[in-house]
Amino acid sequence: MGSNSAAGSPTTRTSSGRSIPAGALRTLGLVHRDTRELAEMSFQFTAPFVLDSRPTPFDAAMRATVGWWRARTDAGNAVSA
């Protein structure tokens, strides 16, 4: 997506190199489902992605769950062996 210099709104480039303003995508999306989805996801083309590799609470929870499961499985194997 580029930027429409007249309105400053994001635009989408077509395969022929022409651009479609974001407002037009949203308007067409009122009657066309696929265009609605494209307009909804257009934020992905307006700014660079920022990735962060810091651990999240989900990561810590998964590590704790896997550790619990391994300990449980190892204890079960020791009893049945």
Secondary structure, 3 states (H helix, E strand, C coil): CEECCCCCCEEEECCCCCEEEHHHHHHHCCCCHHHHHHHHCHHHHCCCCCCCCCCCHHHHHHHHHHHHHHHHHHHHHHHHC
